[in-house]
Amino acid sequence: MPSPTLTTDRDHGPEAPLRLPRPDDPAPRSGRMVAICGWAALLALVGLAVGARALFAVASGAAPDWYEPTVVTVGAVGAALTAAAFLAVQRTRLPFLLLAAATVPLVANLVISAVAL
């Protein structure tokens, strides 16, 4: 009996939901990759803006003590979810669900920055 963390893929049998593509896997459609990469790039650009604002706030001493570890931790969670979306590229909806989940910490960081600074 397969473990609960494994899913069944029609072509390859039981496998992990997050994995690197194998040589025998079909290439994802171009439009799908454009959508995933575009969403991830948008997350990265907004995340860089939040990070730059956080850097200047911490360097200038304008940020409260809790701000730096909070922004870094929430940002790391979003980055991990974005990276996981690329590991799930062979799945149907999972990359988009992971990118949607990665958007939540980014919005949280925007709100944290707006409230704290």
N, C-alpha and C positions, 0 to 999 in steps of 0.2 A: 504494500500500500504506500503511495507516495506521501511525502510529508505535506502538511498544510500550506507551506510556503511555496510549493511548486504548482505550476499551472500546466495544463495540457495544451500543446500546440498541435494542430492537425497534421503538420508536416514533420515535426521532429519529436513528438512524444513529450514526456514530462521535461520541463526546463524552468529555470528561474525567471521571474518577471523582469529582472534587471540583469543584462549580460551584454558582453561585446558581441557584435555580429560575427557569425561563423562564415567561413569561405563559401559554404553552400547555401547561405541565406540569400534570398533575392534582394536586390538593391531597393531601398525605399523610393517611392515616386519623387520626382524633382519638386513638384508643388508642395508635397508634404515636408520635405527638407527645408524648402524656402520658408514655409510657415513656422516650423520649429526654430530655425536659425534666426528668423526675423524677430520672433517673440523673445528669444533668449538675448538677442542684441539689444532690443529695447529695454529689457530688464537690466542689462549690463550698463547701458548708458545712464539710465536713471539712478542705478546703484552707484555709479561713479560720481554723479552729482551729489548724492547724499553723503558719500564718503568724503568728498572734498569739503563739503560744508562742515562735516563732523571734524575733520582734521584741523580746519582753521579754528573752529570753536574750542577744541581741546587745546590747541597750541596757544591760543590767546588767553586761555583761562576762563572763558565765558561759559563753559559747560559745567553743569553740576557733576559731582563725583560719580554718580550712577550712570551717567550718559554714555561714556566711552565703552564700558563692558557690555552695556545693553545693546548699543548700535552694532558693535562687532559681533556679538552672539546672534542677534536677529539676522544680520547680513550673512553670516556663515550658514545659517539654516537655509536661507534663500538660495545661496550659491550651491549648496549641496543638492537641493531639490532641482535646480536647473541642470546640474551635471547629470543627475539621475534621469532626467528627461532624454538625454542623448543616449544613455545606456538602454532605454526602453524604446528606441526608435523602431524596432521590429514589431512592437505591439500596436494595436489599432488606436485606442483612446488614451492609453497610459501616459504618453509623452505630454499630451495636452492637459491632462489632469495634473501632472507634476508641475508644468509651467504655471497653471492656474494657482496651484498651491504655493509656488515660488513668488507669485505676485503679492500674496497676502503679507509675508514678512517685509517686502519692499514698501508696501503701503503703510505698514506699521512703523517702519523706520521714518517715513515721511511725516507721519503724525507725531512720533516721538521727537523728531527734530523741530517740528513746528511748536510743540508744547514746551520743550526744554530750553529753546534758544530765543 
